[in-house]
Amino acid sequence: MEYNPIIAKACPYPYYWLAEFRNGEKVAQYSDIGEEVLYREVLDGLEAGRELLYVAWIPVETDKPSYTLYLQSWQRPIVLRRHSDTVHTGTGIVDRKVLFLLGWQATIAQRNYKSIMFIDPETGSIEVKEEL
C-alpha cells in the first residue's frame, strides 16, 4: 500500500480506498490524474471473477496509519464512509464526523456473517462490530 501524493491531493477526506486484485491490478478511489473512480469498478472486477487480495484505507497525510484488510476468496468486501452531523441548536455549531468502515461479509451454511472495522480518523481508534 503506497502513498500517492496526486491521489492524496485530490481526496477531500482524510483517507481514500485502495483495492488490489490477486492478479496485481490496483484500483484506487482517485486516478493518477486526480479523477474520482467509483467503487463500482472494484465490484465489476469481482463480478468478472477476479479475486481481491486486499482493500485498504490509505491516509492523505503521511504520518497517519493505513488500514488494510486481506481477503479470502469466500469473503466479500465492505468498504464505505459513514457521515454524521450533529447540530447544536442555538449555537450554530455543526459537528461533522466521518467514520471509515472496512470489513467483510460471507454467507456460510445459509447464515450471514460480517466483521466490520469502524475507524475514527481523528483518534485512530477502531471498533470491530458484526453489523453496520
C-alpha positions as CSV (number, residue, x, y, z in Angstrom):
1,M,0.0,0.0,0.0
2,E,1.8,3.0,-1.2
3,Y,1.0,6.6,-0.5
4,N,0.3,8.6,-3.7
5,P,0.6,12.4,-3.4
6,I,-1.6,13.0,-6.5
7,I,-4.4,10.9,-5.1
8,A,-3.9,12.4,-1.6
9,K,-4.3,15.9,-3.1
10,A,-7.5,15.0,-5.0
11,C,-9.1,13.4,-2.0
12,P,-11.4,15.7,0.2
13,Y,-11.4,13.1,3.1
14,P,-8.6,12.0,5.4
15,Y,-8.5,8.6,3.7
16,Y,-9.0,7.1,0.2
17,W,-9.7,3.5,-0.6
18,L,-7.3,1.3,-2.5
19,A,-8.0,-2.3,-3.7
20,E,-5.6,-4.8,-5.2
21,F,-6.7,-7.9,-7.1
22,R,-4.7,-11.1,-6.9
23,N,-3.5,-10.6,-10.5
24,G,-1.7,-7.4,-9.3
25,E,-4.2,-4.9,-10.7
26,K,-4.8,-2.0,-8.4
27,V,-7.8,0.3,-8.3
28,A,-7.8,3.5,-6.2
29,Q,-10.6,5.9,-5.3
30,Y,-8.8,8.5,-7.4
31,S,-6.9,8.1,-10.7
32,D,-3.3,9.2,-11.2
33,I,-4.7,12.4,-12.7
34,G,-7.0,13.1,-9.7
35,E,-10.3,12.0,-11.2
36,E,-12.6,10.1,-8.9
37,V,-13.1,6.4,-9.6
38,L,-16.3,4.7,-8.4
39,Y,-16.1,1.6,-6.2
40,R,-18.3,0.0,-8.8
41,E,-15.1,-0.7,-10.7
42,V,-13.9,-3.0,-7.9
43,L,-17.4,-4.7,-7.8
44,D,-17.3,-5.2,-11.6
45,G,-13.9,-6.9,-11.2
46,L,-15.4,-9.2,-8.6
47,E,-18.4,-10.0,-10.8
48,A,-16.0,-10.8,-13.6
49,G,-14.4,-13.5,-11.5
50,R,-11.2,-11.6,-10.3
51,E,-10.4,-12.1,-6.6
52,L,-9.3,-9.3,-4.3
53,L,-6.0,-9.6,-2.4
54,Y,-6.8,-6.7,-0.1
55,V,-8.7,-3.5,0.4
56,A,-7.3,-0.6,2.4
57,W,-8.0,2.9,3.6
58,I,-4.8,4.9,2.8
59,P,-4.2,8.3,4.6
60,V,-3.8,11.5,2.7
61,E,-1.2,12.6,5.4
62,T,2.0,10.5,5.5
63,D,2.1,10.5,9.4
64,K,-1.2,8.6,9.7
65,P,-1.7,4.8,9.7
66,S,-3.2,2.9,6.9
67,Y,-5.9,0.2,7.5
68,T,-5.7,-2.9,5.4
69,L,-7.9,-6.0,5.2
70,Y,-6.6,-9.1,3.4
71,L,-9.5,-11.2,2.0
72,Q,-10.1,-14.9,1.3
73,S,-11.9,-15.9,-1.8
74,W,-15.1,-16.6,0.1
75,Q,-15.3,-13.1,1.7
76,R,-17.0,-10.1,0.1
77,P,-15.5,-6.7,0.9
78,I,-17.3,-3.9,2.8
79,V,-15.7,-0.5,2.2
80,L,-17.6,2.7,2.9
81,R,-17.7,6.0,4.7
82,R,-20.3,6.9,7.3
83,H,-21.1,10.5,7.7
84,S,-22.9,12.1,10.7
85,D,-23.8,15.7,11.5
86,T,-24.6,16.9,15.0
87,V,-26.3,20.3,15.1
88,H,-26.2,22.2,18.3
89,T,-29.3,24.4,18.3
90,G,-29.0,28.0,19.3
91,T,-25.2,28.0,19.0
92,G,-25.0,27.4,15.3
93,I,-22.3,24.8,15.8
94,V,-22.3,21.9,13.4
95,D,-20.1,18.9,14.2
96,R,-19.4,16.8,11.1
97,K,-17.9,13.4,11.7
98,V,-16.8,10.8,9.2
99,L,-16.1,7.2,10.0
100,F,-14.4,4.8,7.6
101,L,-15.7,1.2,7.5
102,L,-13.7,-1.7,6.3
103,G,-14.7,-5.3,6.6
104,W,-16.1,-8.5,5.0
105,Q,-19.4,-10.3,4.6
106,A,-19.9,-14.0,3.8
107,T,-22.8,-16.4,3.6
108,I,-21.9,-19.8,5.2
109,A,-24.5,-22.6,5.5
110,Q,-27.3,-20.1,4.8
111,R,-26.1,-17.8,7.5
112,N,-24.9,-14.2,7.0
113,Y,-21.6,-13.3,8.8
114,K,-20.0,-9.9,8.9
115,S,-16.9,-8.4,10.5
116,I,-16.6,-4.6,10.2
117,M,-14.0,-2.2,11.5
118,F,-15.3,1.3,12.3
119,I,-12.2,3.6,12.0
120,D,-12.2,7.1,13.6
121,P,-9.7,9.1,11.6
122,E,-9.4,11.8,14.3
123,T,-8.4,9.4,17.1
124,G,-7.2,6.4,15.1
125,S,-9.4,4.2,17.3
126,I,-11.0,1.1,15.8
127,E,-14.2,-0.8,16.8
128,V,-15.0,-4.1,15.3
129,K,-18.7,-4.9,15.0
130,E,-20.9,-7.5,13.3
131,E,-23.4,-5.0,12.0
132,L,-23.4,-1.6,10.2
